Amino acid sequence: MLEVKDVVVHYDGAIALNRVNLRVEEGEFVGVVGPNGAGKTTLLRAISGVLMEVEPGKKERPSLSGTITFDGERIEKLDAWETVKMGIIHCPERRRPFSEMTTLENLEMGAYLRKDKEGIKKDLEWVYKLFPVLEERAKQMSQTLSGGEQQMLAIGRALMGKPKLLLIDEPSLGLAPMLKETVLECIKEIWGSGVTILLVEQDVAITLDSAQRIYVLAHGRIAIEGTREELMKDRDVREVYLGL
């Protein structure tokens, strides 16, 4: 479904990604782990097209070379809204709800490009089933939600876009252990429904517990990749890259 090949990203004069290669097959749950500054978020932003948007306060876009292919089509030069139309939905780190909108309005914004009213209604019901608290908070301003509720909202909003490939960036960030477990179980349920998932996480234990294959990103490069079993049986990998 997704192939990232020899991707290099220069960001603010420095190399953020250095010849990164990664693949995700349809129906897979793939994880990317690594320390802060390894390039994990940049990788997801490059795939979704968000990277090439000029950020407030920045004069230049990052530069990207290499190829990114989704369902056989090159996407590395597409804008974010175009990748959304193709079915790539990015759930960003730090939740980022539309703070001046209610919970329900945030969810509806996730379906902004869709025209299938019945499908949108069914997906909203599914989101409420996954995260019942969002239905309880439907009329509440999103900025007043707790951190855990905002994370559920971010994932729910992404689901309203009807993803083929769901990119999830650091869903456990800042959450209490019990909430982390709840969010992870919901992500597994989403995967079980047929959505392909690429998960970025700093919490290695979460990724090892859920992903079928794992890439370890360090200093902008893929240091190693494999299944949980393959990574765990190598003592050096466990100590050096996974910190276990």
C-alpha contacts under 8 A as a table, 3 or more apart, distances in Angstrom:
res1	aa1	res2	aa2	distance
1	M	23	R	7.69
1	M	24	V	5.87
1	M	25	E	5.00
1	M	26	E	5.14
1	M	69	T	7.85
1	M	70	F	5.51
1	M	71	D	4.93
1	M	72	G	7.47
2	L	23	R	5.46
2	L	24	V	5.01
2	L	25	E	6.61
2	L	68	I	7.35
2	L	69	T	5.65
2	L	70	F	4.62
2	L	71	D	6.58
3	E	21	N	7.52
3	E	22	L	5.88
3	E	23	R	4.42
3	E	24	V	6.56
3	E	67	T	7.97
3	E	68	I	5.72
3	E	69	T	5.12
3	E	70	F	6.64
4	V	7	V	6.57
4	V	20	V	6.97
4	V	21	N	5.12
4	V	22	L	4.94
4	V	23	R	6.13
4	V	66	G	7.87
4	V	67	T	6.07
4	V	68	I	4.58
4	V	69	T	6.55
5	K	19	R	7.35
5	K	20	V	6.34
5	K	21	N	4.59
5	K	22	L	6.70
5	K	66	G	5.91
5	K	67	T	5.25
5	K	68	I	6.28
6	D	18	N	7.61
6	D	19	R	4.05
6	D	20	V	5.06
6	D	21	N	5.50
6	D	65	S	7.66
6	D	66	G	4.93
6	D	67	T	6.77
7	V	17	L	6.81
7	V	18	N	6.59
7	V	19	R	4.76
7	V	20	V	4.99
7	V	21	N	6.84
7	V	64	L	6.93
7	V	65	S	5.54
7	V	66	G	4.23
7	V	67	T	6.26
7	V	68	I	7.70
8	V	15	I	7.32
8	V	16	A	7.49
8	V	17	L	4.98
8	V	18	N	4.73
8	V	19	R	5.10
8	V	20	V	6.78
8	V	64	L	5.66
8	V	65	S	5.22
8	V	66	G	6.33
9	V	15	I	5.86
9	V	16	A	5.44
9	V	17	L	4.93
9	V	18	N	6.81
9	V	62	P	6.74
9	V	63	S	5.59
9	V	64	L	4.60
9	V	65	S	6.66
10	H	13	G	6.07
10	H	14	A	5.37
10	H	15	I	4.41
10	H	16	A	5.70
10	H	17	L	7.20
10	H	62	P	5.67
10	H	63	S	5.24
10	H	64	L	6.71
11	Y	14	A	5.28
11	Y	15	I	6.10
11	Y	16	A	5.97
11	Y	62	P	4.95
11	Y	63	S	6.96
12	D	62	P	7.02
15	I	18	N	6.49
15	I	220	G	7.31
16	A	38	A	7.56
16	A	39	G	5.57
16	A	42	T	7.09
16	A	219	H	7.69
16	A	220	G	5.38
17	L	20	V	6.37
17	L	39	G	5.99
17	L	42	T	7.52
17	L	43	L	7.36
17	L	219	H	7.75
17	L	220	G	4.15
17	L	221	R	6.29
18	N	220	G	5.30
18	N	221	R	5.45
19	R	66	G	7.69
19	R	221	R	6.78
20	V	220	G	7.53
20	V	221	R	5.79
20	V	222	I	6.10
21	N	222	I	7.25
22	L	215	Y	7.94
24	V	28	E	6.47
24	V	29	F	7.97
24	V	30	V	6.71
24	V	198	L	7.59
25	E	28	E	5.52
25	E	196	T	7.90
26	E	196	T	5.95
27	G	191	W	7.60
27	G	194	G	6.06
27	G	195	V	6.30
27	G	196	T	4.59
27	G	197	I	7.65
28	E	196	T	5.33
28	E	197	I	6.42
28	E	212	Q	6.93
29	F	191	W	7.00
29	F	196	T	6.06
29	F	197	I	4.78
29	F	198	L	6.11
29	F	199	L	7.58
29	F	210	S	7.58
29	F	211	A	5.05
29	F	212	Q	5.52
29	F	213	R	7.05
30	V	197	I	6.21
30	V	198	L	4.93
30	V	199	L	6.23
30	V	211	A	5.13
30	V	212	Q	5.83
30	V	213	R	5.05
30	V	214	I	5.80
30	V	215	Y	7.84
31	G	198	L	5.76
31	G	199	L	4.68
31	G	200	V	5.85
31	G	201	E	7.36
31	G	207	T	5.92
31	G	211	A	5.42
31	G	212	Q	7.65
31	G	213	R	6.29
31	G	214	I	4.63
31	G	215	Y	6.21
32	V	40	K	7.02
32	V	198	L	7.53
32	V	199	L	6.11
32	V	200	V	4.75
32	V	201	E	6.36
32	V	207	T	7.74
32	V	214	I	5.68
32	V	215	Y	4.74
32	V	216	V	5.84
32	V	217	L	6.80
33	V	40	K	7.38
33	V	200	V	6.04
33	V	201	E	5.28
33	V	202	Q	5.53
33	V	203	D	7.48
33	V	204	V	6.33
33	V	207	T	7.41
33	V	214	I	7.33
33	V	215	Y	6.36
33	V	216	V	5.05
33	V	217	L	6.08
34	G	38	A	5.94
34	G	40	K	7.18
34	G	201	E	7.46
34	G	202	Q	5.83
34	G	216	V	5.66
34	G	217	L	5.01
34	G	218	A	5.87
34	G	241	Y	7.55
34	G	242	L	7.95
35	P	38	A	5.61
35	P	202	Q	6.19
35	P	217	L	7.88
35	P	218	A	7.00
36	N	39	G	7.81
36	N	202	Q	7.44
37	G	40	K	7.56
37	G	219	H	7.24
38	A	217	L	5.92
38	A	218	A	4.88
38	A	219	H	4.81
38	A	220	G	5.23
38	A	221	R	7.81
39	G	42	T	5.13
39	G	43	L	6.14
39	G	217	L	7.11
39	G	218	A	7.59
39	G	219	H	7.09
39	G	220	G	5.16
40	K	43	L	5.21
40	K	44	L	6.71
40	K	200	V	6.39
40	K	217	L	6.97
41	T	44	L	5.27
41	T	45	R	6.16
41	T	93	E	7.92
41	T	169	D	6.71
41	T	200	V	7.42
42	T	45	R	5.00
42	T	46	A	6.03
42	T	51	L	7.02
43	L	46	A	5.16
43	L	47	I	6.39
44	L	47	I	5.13
44	L	48	S	6.22
44	L	90	H	7.57
44	L	167	L	6.71
44	L	169	D	7.57
45	R	48	S	5.24
45	R	49	G	5.93
45	R	50	V	4.97
45	R	51	L	4.71
46	A	49	G	5.34
46	A	50	V	6.52
46	A	51	L	5.09
46	A	52	M	7.38
46	A	64	L	7.93
46	A	76	E	7.10
47	I	50	V	7.91
47	I	68	I	6.83
47	I	75	I	7.67
47	I	76	E	6.84
48	S	51	L	7.56
48	S	79	D	7.99
48	S	80	A	5.72
48	S	83	T	6.03
48	S	84	V	7.67
48	S	88	I	6.49
48	S	89	I	7.18
48	S	90	H	6.38
49	G	52	M	5.85
49	G	53	E	7.51
49	G	75	I	7.94
49	G	76	E	6.92
49	G	77	K	7.35
49	G	78	L	6.00
49	G	79	D	5.10
49	G	80	A	4.31
49	G	83	T	6.81
50	V	53	E	5.58
50	V	79	D	7.05
50	V	80	A	5.27
51	L	54	V	7.98
51	L	61	R	7.82
51	L	62	P	7.06
52	M	61	R	5.83
52	M	62	P	6.44
52	M	63	S	7.94
52	M	79	D	7.25
53	E	61	R	6.65
53	E	79	D	7.67
54	V	58	K	6.42
54	V	59	K	7.24
54	V	60	E	6.51
54	V	61	R	5.35
55	E	58	K	5.42
55	E	61	R	7.86
58	K	61	R	7.57
64	L	76	E	7.95
67	T	74	R	6.88
67	T	75	I	7.78
67	T	76	E	6.13
68	I	74	R	5.77
68	I	75	I	5.68
68	I	76	E	5.17
69	T	72	G	5.80
69	T	73	E	5.22
69	T	74	R	4.46
69	T	75	I	5.78
69	T	76	E	7.48
70	F	73	E	5.27
70	F	74	R	6.47
70	F	75	I	6.69
74	R	77	K	7.78
75	I	78	L	5.26
75	I	83	T	7.30
78	L	82	E	6.10
78	L	83	T	6.69
79	D	82	E	5.39
79	D	83	T	6.69
80	A	83	T	5.26
80	A	84	V	6.31
81	W	84	V	5.02
81	W	85	K	6.39
82	E	85	K	5.15
82	E	86	M	6.55
83	T	86	M	5.00
83	T	87	G	6.48
83	T	88	I	5.45
83	T	89	I	7.61
84	V	87	G	5.13
84	V	88	I	4.98
84	V	89	I	5.58
84	V	161	G	7.42
84	V	163	P	7.94
85	K	88	I	7.39
85	K	113	L	7.13
87	G	161	G	7.57
87	G	162	K	6.74
87	G	163	P	4.68
87	G	164	K	4.83
87	G	165	L	6.22
88	I	163	P	5.73
88	I	164	K	6.17
88	I	165	L	4.95
88	I	166	L	6.11
88	I	167	L	7.35
89	I	158	A	5.98
89	I	159	L	7.86
89	I	161	G	6.73
89	I	162	K	7.91
89	I	163	P	5.51
89	I	164	K	7.81
89	I	165	L	6.41
89	I	166	L	5.12
89	I	167	L	6.09
90	H	158	A	6.73
90	H	166	L	6.17
90	H	167	L	4.70
90	H	168	I	6.27
90	H	169	D	7.92
91	C	95	R	7.43
91	C	154	A	6.22
91	C	155	I	6.15
91	C	158	A	5.85
91	C	166	L	7.38
91	C	167	L	5.87
91	C	168	I	4.83
91	C	169	D	6.18
92	P	95	R	5.97
92	P	96	R	7.16
92	P	154	A	7.72
92	P	167	L	7.99
92	P	168	I	6.42
92	P	169	D	5.21
92	P	170	E	7.76
93	E	96	R	7.48
93	E	168	I	7.66
93	E	169	D	4.82
93	E	170	E	5.40
93	E	171	P	6.72
93	E	173	L	7.76
94	R	151	Q	7.77
94	R	170	E	7.70
94	R	171	P	7.91
94	R	173	L	7.18
95	R	150	Q	6.08
95	R	151	Q	5.40
95	R	153	L	7.80
95	R	154	A	5.34
96	R	99	S	7.90
96	R	154	A	7.24
97	P	106	N	6.88
97	P	142	S	6.47
97	P	143	Q	7.24
97	P	150	Q	6.98
97	P	153	L	7.52
97	P	154	A	6.62
98	F	101	M	5.61
98	F	106	N	6.29
98	F	142	S	6.98
98	F	143	Q	7.77
99	S	102	T	7.68
99	S	141	M	6.87
99	S	142	S	5.39
99	S	143	Q	4.71
100	E	141	M	6.65
100	E	142	S	7.18
100	E	143	Q	7.20
101	M	104	L	7.99
101	M	105	E	5.71
101	M	106	N	6.20
101	M	141	M	5.71
101	M	142	S	6.19
102	T	105	E	5.10
102	T	106	N	6.22
102	T	138	A	6.58
102	T	139	K	5.45
102	T	140	Q	5.20
102	T	141	M	4.07
102	T	142	S	5.18
103	T	106	N	5.18
103	T	107	L	6.41
103	T	134	L	6.83
103	T	137	R	6.39
103	T	138	A	4.84
103	T	139	K	6.16
103	T	140	Q	5.97
103	T	141	M	6.10
103	T	142	S	5.13
103	T	153	L	7.14
104	L	107	L	5.08
104	L	108	E	6.18
104	L	134	L	7.93
104	L	135	E	7.91
104	L	138	A	4.78
104	L	139	K	6.41
105	E	108	E	4.97
105	E	109	M	6.16
106	N	109	M	5.12
106	N	110	G	6.67
106	N	142	S	7.69
106	N	153	L	7.74
106	N	157	R	6.44
107	L	110	G	5.25
107	L	111	A	7.18
107	L	124	L	7.64
107	L	153	L	7.30
107	L	156	G	6.57
107	L	157	R	4.51
107	L	160	M	6.48
108	E	111	A	5.37
108	E	112	Y	6.63
108	E	157	R	7.39
108	E	160	M	7.21
109	M	112	Y	4.91
109	M	157	R	7.24
110	G	157	R	4.71
110	G	158	A	5.86
110	G	159	L	7.36
110	G	160	M	4.97
110	G	161	G	5.14
111	A	114	R	5.35
111	A	120	I	6.92
111	A	157	R	7.75
111	A	160	M	5.00
111	A	161	G	4.76
111	A	162	K	7.70
112	Y	161	G	7.58
113	L	161	G	7.63
114	R	117	K	7.88
114	R	120	I	7.67
114	R	161	G	7.32
116	D	119	G	5.27
116	D	120	I	6.18
117	K	120	I	5.07
117	K	121	K	6.19
118	E	121	K	5.07
118	E	122	K	6.26
119	G	122	K	5.11
119	G	123	D	6.14
120	I	123	D	5.11
120	I	124	L	6.12
120	I	160	M	6.88
121	K	124	L	5.15
121	K	125	E	6.35
122	K	125	E	5.09
122	K	126	W	6.26
123	D	126	W	4.87
123	D	127	V	6.16
123	D	159	L	7.45
123	D	160	M	6.13
123	D	162	K	7.91
124	L	127	V	5.07
124	L	128	Y	6.24
124	L	160	M	6.83
125	E	128	Y	5.11
125	E	129	K	6.18
126	W	129	K	4.93
126	W	130	L	6.21
127	V	130	L	5.07
127	V	131	F	5.95
127	V	132	P	7.86
127	V	156	G	5.57
127	V	159	L	7.40
127	V	160	M	7.92
128	Y	131	F	4.98
128	Y	132	P	4.86
128	Y	133	V	7.50
128	Y	134	L	6.17
128	Y	135	E	5.60
129	K	132	P	5.55
130	L	186	C	6.48
131	F	134	L	5.75
131	F	135	E	7.60
131	F	152	M	6.64
131	F	156	G	7.88
132	P	135	E	5.49
132	P	136	E	6.71
133	V	136	E	4.94
133	V	137	R	6.14
133	V	149	E	7.43
134	L	137	R	4.93
134	L	138	A	5.74
134	L	149	E	7.33
134	L	152	M	7.66
134	L	153	L	6.90
135	E	138	A	4.90
137	R	140	Q	5.08
140	Q	144	T	7.27
140	Q	145	L	7.78
141	M	144	T	5.72
141	M	145	L	7.33
142	S	145	L	5.44
142	S	150	Q	7.11
145	L	148	G	7.96
145	L	149	E	5.69
145	L	150	Q	5.88
146	S	149	E	5.12
146	S	150	Q	6.11
147	G	150	Q	5.10
147	G	151	Q	6.28
147	G	174	G	7.50
147	G	175	L	6.92
148	G	151	Q	5.10
148	G	152	M	6.36
148	G	175	L	6.20
148	G	179	L	6.46
149	E	152	M	5.04
149	E	153	L	6.12
150	Q	153	L	4.85
150	Q	154	A	6.11
151	Q	154	A	5.03
151	Q	155	I	6.37
151	Q	171	P	6.67
152	M	155	I	5.25
152	M	156	G	5.98
152	M	183	V	7.08
153	L	156	G	4.89
153	L	157	R	5.88
154	A	157	R	5.18
154	A	158	A	6.28
155	I	158	A	5.07
155	I	159	L	6.28
155	I	168	I	7.94
156	G	159	L	5.05
156	G	160	M	6.40
157	R	160	M	5.19
157	R	161	G	7.10
158	A	161	G	5.52
158	A	162	K	7.52
158	A	163	P	7.39
158	A	166	L	7.67
159	L	162	K	5.36
159	L	163	P	6.26
160	M	163	P	7.91
163	P	166	L	5.71
163	P	195	V	6.80
164	K	195	V	5.66
164	K	196	T	6.15
165	L	195	V	6.26
165	L	196	T	4.81
165	L	197	I	5.74
165	L	198	L	7.34
166	L	195	V	6.92
166	L	196	T	6.18
166	L	197	I	4.90
166	L	198	L	6.25
167	L	197	I	6.14
167	L	198	L	4.98
167	L	199	L	6.02
167	L	200	V	7.84
168	I	171	P	6.65
168	I	197	I	7.52
168	I	198	L	6.39
168	I	199	L	4.90
168	I	200	V	6.15
169	D	199	L	6.22
169	D	200	V	4.88
169	D	201	E	6.61
170	E	173	L	5.54
170	E	199	L	7.62
170	E	200	V	5.63
170	E	201	E	4.74
170	E	202	Q	6.79
171	P	180	K	7.91
171	P	183	V	7.52
171	P	201	E	7.31
172	S	175	L	5.50
172	S	180	K	5.36
172	S	183	V	7.60
172	S	201	E	7.63
172	S	203	D	7.65
175	L	179	L	5.99
175	L	180	K	5.85
176	A	179	L	5.35
176	A	180	K	6.16
177	P	180	K	5.00
177	P	181	E	6.38
178	M	181	E	5.24
178	M	182	T	6.43
179	L	182	T	4.96
179	L	183	V	6.14
180	K	183	V	5.27
180	K	184	L	6.08
181	E	184	L	5.09
181	E	185	E	6.13
182	T	185	E	5.26
182	T	186	C	6.39
183	V	186	C	5.16
183	V	187	I	6.28
184	L	187	I	5.02
184	L	188	K	6.25
184	L	206	I	7.59
185	E	188	K	5.07
185	E	189	E	6.26
186	C	189	E	4.93
186	C	190	I	6.22
187	I	190	I	5.01
187	I	191	W	6.29
188	K	191	W	5.04
188	K	192	G	6.11
188	K	210	S	7.13
189	E	192	G	4.85
189	E	193	S	6.33
190	I	193	S	5.17
190	I	194	G	7.09
190	I	195	V	6.19
191	W	194	G	5.46
191	W	195	V	4.88
191	W	196	T	6.15
191	W	197	I	6.53
192	G	195	V	7.15
199	L	207	T	7.73
201	E	204	V	6.78
201	E	206	I	7.61
201	E	207	T	6.66
203	D	206	I	5.67
203	D	207	T	6.84
204	V	207	T	5.25
204	V	208	L	6.13
204	V	242	L	6.47
205	A	208	L	5.16
205	A	209	D	6.08
206	I	209	D	5.18
206	I	210	S	6.46
207	T	210	S	5.32
207	T	211	A	5.56
207	T	214	I	7.58
208	L	211	A	5.99
208	L	214	I	7.64
208	L	228	R	5.77
211	A	214	I	6.51
211	A	228	R	7.76
212	Q	227	T	5.95
212	Q	228	R	7.04
213	R	225	E	7.22
213	R	226	G	5.43
213	R	227	T	4.40
213	R	228	R	6.63
214	I	225	E	5.50
214	I	226	G	5.52
214	I	227	T	5.98
214	I	228	R	6.99
215	Y	222	I	6.61
215	Y	223	A	7.65
215	Y	224	I	6.07
215	Y	225	E	4.32
215	Y	226	G	6.77
216	V	222	I	5.76
216	V	223	A	5.56
216	V	224	I	5.42
216	V	225	E	6.08
216	V	241	Y	7.08
217	L	220	G	6.32
217	L	221	R	5.51
217	L	222	I	4.57
217	L	223	A	5.72
217	L	224	I	7.60
218	A	221	R	5.39
218	A	222	I	6.35
218	A	223	A	6.06
222	I	225	E	7.44
225	E	231	L	7.59
226	G	229	E	7.93
226	G	230	E	5.71
226	G	231	L	6.07
227	T	230	E	5.13
227	T	231	L	6.25
228	R	231	L	5.31
228	R	232	M	6.00
229	E	232	M	5.23
229	E	233	K	6.16
230	E	233	K	5.65
230	E	234	D	7.03
231	L	234	D	5.75
231	L	237	V	6.29
231	L	238	R	6.84
232	M	235	R	7.04
232	M	237	V	7.26
232	M	238	R	5.91
233	K	238	R	7.86
234	D	237	V	5.35
234	D	238	R	6.29
235	R	238	R	5.07
235	R	239	E	6.20
236	D	239	E	5.23
236	D	240	V	5.71
236	D	241	Y	7.76
237	V	240	V	5.35
237	V	241	Y	5.24
237	V	242	L	6.44
238	R	241	Y	5.93
238	R	242	L	4.81
238	R	243	G	5.91
238	R	244	L	5.15
239	E	242	L	5.87
239	E	243	G	4.74
239	E	244	L	5.31
240	V	243	G	5.95
